[in-house]
Amino acid sequence: MNDARRPATLRLACRYALADGIPRRSFYLAIVVGTILNLINQGDAIFGSASINWLKLLLTYVVPYLVGTYGAVSYRLSQKRGNDTG
């Protein structure tokens, strides 16, 4: 991609990330995946025999949210590029 199109693509990616149900789907994904990962990674802390690492707990929800959003936005951008060239 040339440098002239980069800002427009970034704006479009941000618009996609905040629209059309992507935030909601990413949120639900983060709740399910984050909860499972927290039970696996911090189960002993959650059930009382160790202390909870709050940063890990937070990141375990944030990372699936960002991955889900990235995947959805990437798909939409690739669909747009396909429509623009064909």
TITOR-316772 format. One record per residue: chain; x, y, z of N, C-alpha, C in turn; residue number from 1; residue in three letters. Coordinates in Angstrom, 1 decimal. Layout:
N
DOTI	A	X	Y	Z	X	Y	Z	X	Y	Z	NUM	ala
...
END
This chain:
86
DOTI	A	0.9	-1.2	0.0	0.0	0.0	0.0	0.9	1.2	0.0	1	met
DOTI	A	0.6	2.2	-0.8	1.4	3.4	-0.8	1.1	4.3	0.4	2	asn
DOTI	A	2.0	5.2	0.6	1.9	6.1	1.8	0.7	7.0	1.8	3	asp
DOTI	A	0.2	7.4	0.6	-0.9	8.3	0.5	-2.2	7.7	0.9	4	ala
DOTI	A	-2.4	6.4	0.8	-3.6	5.7	1.1	-3.6	5.2	2.6	5	arg
DOTI	A	-2.5	5.2	3.3	-2.4	4.7	4.6	-3.3	5.5	5.6	6	arg
DOTI	A	-3.3	6.8	5.6	-4.2	7.5	6.6	-5.7	7.2	6.3	7	pro
DOTI	A	-6.1	7.1	5.1	-7.5	6.8	4.7	-7.8	5.4	5.2	8	ala
DOTI	A	-6.9	4.4	5.0	-7.1	3.0	5.4	-7.2	3.0	7.0	9	thr
DOTI	A	-6.4	3.7	7.6	-6.4	3.7	9.1	-7.7	4.3	9.6	10	leu
DOTI	A	-8.2	5.4	9.0	-9.5	5.9	9.4	-10.6	4.9	9.1	11	arg
DOTI	A	-10.6	4.3	8.0	-11.6	3.3	7.7	-11.5	2.1	8.7	12	leu
DOTI	A	-10.3	1.7	9.0	-10.2	0.6	10.0	-10.8	1.0	11.4	13	ala
DOTI	A	-10.5	2.2	11.8	-11.1	2.7	13.0	-12.6	2.8	13.0	14	cys
DOTI	A	-13.1	3.2	11.8	-14.6	3.3	11.7	-15.2	1.9	11.7	15	arg
DOTI	A	-14.5	0.9	11.1	-15.0	-0.5	11.1	-15.0	-1.0	12.6	16	tyr
DOTI	A	-13.9	-0.7	13.3	-13.7	-1.2	14.6	-14.8	-0.8	15.6	17	ala
DOTI	A	-15.4	0.3	15.3	-16.4	0.9	16.2	-17.9	0.8	15.6	18	leu
DOTI	A	-18.0	0.1	14.5	-19.4	0.1	13.9	-19.8	-1.3	13.6	19	ala
DOTI	A	-21.1	-1.4	13.2	-21.7	-2.6	12.6	-21.6	-3.9	13.5	20	asp
DOTI	A	-21.6	-3.7	14.8	-21.7	-4.9	15.7	-20.3	-5.5	16.0	21	gly
DOTI	A	-19.3	-5.0	15.5	-17.9	-5.5	15.8	-17.6	-5.4	17.3	22	ile
DOTI	A	-17.8	-4.2	17.9	-17.5	-4.1	19.3	-18.3	-5.1	20.2	23	pro
DOTI	A	-19.6	-5.3	19.9	-20.4	-6.2	20.7	-19.9	-7.6	20.5	24	arg
DOTI	A	-19.6	-8.1	19.3	-19.2	-9.4	19.1	-17.8	-9.6	19.7	25	arg
DOTI	A	-16.9	-8.7	19.6	-15.6	-8.8	20.2	-15.7	-8.8	21.8	26	ser
DOTI	A	-16.7	-8.1	22.3	-16.9	-8.1	23.8	-17.4	-9.5	24.2	27	phe
DOTI	A	-18.4	-10.0	23.5	-18.8	-11.4	23.9	-17.7	-12.4	23.8	28	tyr
DOTI	A	-16.9	-12.3	22.7	-15.8	-13.2	22.5	-14.8	-13.1	23.7	29	leu
DOTI	A	-14.5	-11.8	24.1	-13.6	-11.6	25.2	-14.1	-12.1	26.5	30	ala
DOTI	A	-15.4	-12.0	26.7	-16.0	-12.5	28.0	-15.9	-14.1	28.0	31	ile
DOTI	A	-16.2	-14.7	27.0	-16.1	-16.2	26.9	-14.7	-16.7	27.0	32	val
DOTI	A	-13.9	-16.2	26.1	-12.5	-16.7	26.0	-11.7	-16.2	27.2	33	val
DOTI	A	-11.9	-15.0	27.6	-11.2	-14.4	28.8	-11.5	-15.2	30.1	34	gly
DOTI	A	-12.8	-15.5	30.3	-13.2	-16.3	31.4	-12.5	-17.7	31.5	35	thr
DOTI	A	-12.6	-18.3	30.3	-11.9	-19.7	30.2	-10.4	-19.6	30.5	36	ile
DOTI	A	-9.8	-18.6	29.9	-8.3	-18.5	30.1	-8.0	-18.1	31.6	37	leu
DOTI	A	-8.8	-17.2	32.2	-8.6	-16.9	33.6	-8.8	-18.1	34.5	38	asn
DOTI	A	-9.8	-18.9	34.2	-9.9	-20.1	35.0	-8.7	-21.1	34.9	39	leu
DOTI	A	-8.2	-21.2	33.7	-7.0	-22.0	33.4	-5.8	-21.4	34.1	40	ile
DOTI	A	-5.6	-20.1	33.9	-4.3	-19.5	34.3	-4.3	-19.1	35.8	41	asn
DOTI	A	-5.5	-18.7	36.3	-5.5	-18.2	37.7	-6.6	-18.9	38.5	42	gln
DOTI	A	-6.9	-20.1	38.1	-7.9	-20.9	38.9	-7.6	-21.0	40.4	43	gly
DOTI	A	-6.3	-21.2	40.7	-5.9	-21.3	42.1	-6.2	-20.0	42.8	44	asp
DOTI	A	-5.9	-18.9	42.2	-6.1	-17.6	42.8	-7.6	-17.3	42.9	45	ala
DOTI	A	-8.4	-17.6	41.9	-9.8	-17.3	41.9	-10.5	-18.1	43.0	46	ile
DOTI	A	-10.1	-19.4	43.2	-10.7	-20.2	44.1	-10.1	-20.2	45.5	47	phe
DOTI	A	-9.2	-19.2	45.7	-8.8	-18.9	47.1	-7.4	-19.4	47.6	48	gly
DOTI	A	-6.6	-20.1	46.9	-5.4	-20.6	47.5	-4.2	-19.7	47.1	49	ser
DOTI	A	-4.4	-18.7	46.3	-3.3	-17.8	45.9	-3.9	-16.4	45.7	50	ala
DOTI	A	-3.0	-15.5	45.4	-3.5	-14.1	45.2	-3.7	-13.9	43.7	51	ser
DOTI	A	-4.7	-13.0	43.4	-5.0	-12.7	42.0	-4.1	-11.7	41.5	52	ile
DOTI	A	-3.6	-11.9	40.3	-2.8	-11.0	39.5	-3.7	-10.2	38.7	53	asn
DOTI	A	-4.1	-9.0	39.1	-5.1	-8.2	38.5	-4.7	-7.7	37.1	54	trp
DOTI	A	-3.4	-7.5	36.8	-3.0	-7.1	35.5	-3.2	-8.3	34.5	55	leu
DOTI	A	-2.8	-9.5	34.9	-3.1	-10.6	34.1	-4.6	-10.9	33.9	56	lys
DOTI	A	-5.4	-10.7	34.9	-6.8	-10.8	34.8	-7.4	-9.9	33.7	57	leu
DOTI	A	-7.0	-8.6	33.8	-7.4	-7.6	32.8	-7.0	-7.9	31.4	58	leu
DOTI	A	-5.7	-8.3	31.3	-5.1	-8.5	29.9	-5.8	-9.8	29.3	59	leu
DOTI	A	-6.2	-10.7	30.2	-6.8	-11.9	29.6	-8.1	-11.7	29.0	60	thr
DOTI	A	-8.7	-10.5	29.3	-10.0	-10.1	28.6	-9.7	-9.2	27.5	61	tyr
DOTI	A	-8.7	-8.3	27.6	-8.4	-7.3	26.6	-7.8	-8.0	25.4	62	val
DOTI	A	-6.9	-8.9	25.5	-6.3	-9.5	24.3	-7.3	-10.2	23.4	63	val
DOTI	A	-8.2	-11.1	23.9	-9.2	-11.6	23.0	-10.1	-10.6	22.3	64	pro
DOTI	A	-10.4	-9.5	23.0	-11.2	-8.4	22.5	-10.4	-7.8	21.3	65	tyr
DOTI	A	-9.2	-7.5	21.5	-8.4	-6.9	20.4	-8.2	-7.8	19.2	66	leu
DOTI	A	-8.0	-9.1	19.5	-7.8	-10.1	18.4	-9.1	-10.2	17.6	67	val
DOTI	A	-10.2	-10.3	18.3	-11.5	-10.4	17.6	-11.8	-9.2	16.8	68	gly
DOTI	A	-11.5	-8.0	17.3	-11.7	-6.8	16.5	-10.8	-6.7	15.3	69	thr
DOTI	A	-9.5	-7.1	15.6	-8.5	-7.1	14.5	-9.0	-8.0	13.3	70	tyr
DOTI	A	-9.4	-9.2	13.7	-9.8	-10.2	12.7	-11.0	-9.6	11.9	71	gly
DOTI	A	-12.0	-9.1	12.6	-13.2	-8.6	11.9	-12.8	-7.4	11.0	72	ala
DOTI	A	-12.0	-6.5	11.5	-11.6	-5.3	10.7	-10.8	-5.7	9.5	73	val
DOTI	A	-9.9	-6.7	9.7	-9.0	-7.2	8.6	-9.9	-7.8	7.5	74	ser
DOTI	A	-10.9	-8.5	7.9	-11.8	-9.2	6.9	-12.5	-8.1	6.1	75	tyr
DOTI	A	-13.1	-7.1	6.9	-13.8	-6.0	6.2	-12.9	-5.2	5.2	76	arg
DOTI	A	-11.7	-5.0	5.6	-10.8	-4.2	4.7	-10.4	-5.1	3.5	77	leu
DOTI	A	-10.2	-6.4	3.7	-9.9	-7.2	2.5	-11.1	-7.3	1.6	78	ser
DOTI	A	-12.3	-7.3	2.1	-13.5	-7.3	1.3	-13.6	-6.0	0.5	79	gln
DOTI	A	-13.3	-4.9	1.2	-13.4	-3.6	0.5	-12.3	-3.6	-0.6	80	lys
DOTI	A	-11.1	-4.0	-0.3	-10.1	-4.0	-1.4	-10.5	-4.9	-2.6	81	arg
DOTI	A	-11.1	-6.0	-2.3	-11.6	-6.9	-3.3	-12.6	-6.3	-4.2	82	gly
DOTI	A	-13.5	-5.5	-3.5	-14.6	-4.8	-4.3	-14.0	-3.6	-5.1	83	asn
DOTI	A	-13.0	-3.0	-4.5	-12.4	-1.8	-5.2	-11.6	-2.2	-6.5	84	asp
DOTI	A	-11.0	-3.4	-6.4	-10.2	-3.8	-7.6	-11.0	-4.6	-8.6	85	thr
DOTI	A	-12.1	-5.2	-8.2	-12.8	-6.0	-9.2	-14.1	-5.5	-9.6	86	gly
END
